[in-house]
């Protein structure tokens, strides 16, 4: 997982509300544990016409949205089942952040574990972004802020641990493994303290 410190990108917009994880990545694509390649199945049921050809009107099929790394979506994004494949698919699609006025808790947790930043902003701000597809936003993880082209800056919630993992480019396990020296030192100190206590108890008898 690469470090996520700052990002400047155009947005791609999905105005629909209540986009659930089955719409993000349909259940028929959950048979794999490989993340690579899932992006081509993201929003699969929306991206194609009845004859199977790409729908030219769907935002992720439009050439002007190629390379966009920020998705702006309607309220209650990521609701539904807890499949981790959903953030995997979005990340493989090239996204680094999702902006909405409400993001489902389980999806938010899974996204952060996989380096995808869920950003919740006030409804009025998100409604404005939904009406301006392709707007260039600047995201700063360290300051937990999003800046619009006109200079307005808005803070978003992000807990300290998730922020640290994003900035350092590690998941939860990676963070723990980086603490290996400190953990070993703690265990040694604890062992020595227990040995000292045992000696004192023996003398007290």
Secondary structure as UniProt FT lines:
FT   STRAND          6..14
FT   HELIX           21..24
FT   HELIX           27..29
FT   TURN            30..31
FT   TURN            36..37
FT   HELIX           38..41
FT   TURN            42..43
FT   HELIX           44..47
FT   TURN            50..51
FT   TURN            56..57
FT   HELIX           59..61
FT   HELIX           63..65
FT   TURN            66..67
FT   STRAND          70..73
FT   HELIX           85..92
FT   TURN            93..94
FT   STRAND          97..100
FT   HELIX           105..113
FT   TURN            114..115
FT   STRAND          117..120
FT   HELIX           123..130
FT   TURN            133..134
FT   STRAND          136..140
FT   TURN            141..144
FT   STRAND          145..147
FT   TURN            149..150
FT   STRAND          153..155
FT   HELIX           160..168
FT   HELIX           172..178
FT   HELIX           180..204
//
